[in-house]
Amino acid sequence: MTFNLALPLRLRRSARPRTAPSPTVELLAGQRRDIALAPGDGLRVSAGELVLLRPARWLGDALVAPAAMVLHEGDTWTSIDRECVTLVASEACRAALRLR
């Protein structure tokens, strides 16, 4: 028998971890949305298709802009650094954010 089952019902309810549902972003075709992400945060496209635009970065003496990424239904992406990304919907889409 686990410890959790041995607790009275009122204590089991308070001992249960509370998890907030992940925020969802819904965009119509052509809409844009800027999102600030911390390291380890990411998103999962649950419907539609969107384009992920990342900010330019300094690489030595040159300013290099990463290529735009097209994310389709079921694709996930995770941020490595703290950054502000832009989501552009190429068609109506829905994406769930994974925030830490």
N, C-alpha and C positions, 0 to 999 in steps of 0.2 A: 504494500500500500504506500502510495506516495504521501509526502508531507502535506501537499495541497488538499488531498482528499480527507485528511484527518482534521482539517480546520472546520469550525462551524461555518454555516452558509454565509452569515453576515461578514465574516473575516475573509472568506474566499472571494467575495465580490470586491472588497477593497484591496486585496492582494493582487488582483489581475492587472497586468500592465495595460494602460490606456494607449491605444495607437490612433492617431488621427488619420483619416483617409487622405490619400495623396491628392493634391490639388490638380484639377483638370483644366487644360487650356483648349477652348473650342474656337476655331477660326473659319471664316468663310473664304472662298477663293479670292486671293489678292490681298487679304488682310495681313498686317505685320504686328508683331508683339515683341518687345524687348524684355528679356528675363535675366536677372543677375543670379549667377550660380556660384556656389562654393565648391572647393575640391571634393569630388566624390558624388556631387549632385548630377542628375541626369534626367533623361526623359524617354518615354516609350510611346510610340505612335500606335494608337489603338484603332484608328480609322482614318482613311484618306492618305494624303501625301503632303509633306512640307519640305521646305528648303531651310537648312540651318546655316546662318551666316555668322562667322566668328570674327572678332576684331583683328586688325593687323598687329604684328609683333616685330620687335627689333631683333634681328639676327645679325650680330656683329655690327657693321655700319649701315646695314640695309633694312628698310622697313618692308616686311614680307607679309602679304595678305594670304591667309589660307584659302584654299578653294572652297566653294560652296558645296555643302553636302545635301543630297536629296535623300530623305528618309521616307520609306514606304510603310504601309501598314504592317505592324509586327516588329519593326526595327527599333533598336535602342541605341542610345548614345550617352556616354558618361564624361563629364568634364574632369580634366586633370588639374587645372589651375582655377583660381578665382577669376571669373570673367563674365562679361555681359554679352549674351548672344542674342541674335535677332531671328525669330521664326517667321517665315513667310509661307503662307498657304498657297500651293499651286492649285489645289482643289479643296473643297470643304473637308476639314480634318478635326480630329480630337487627339490630344496627347496628354498623358499623365506624367506629372513631374515627380521625380524621386528626390526629395529634399532630406538632408540629414538633420 
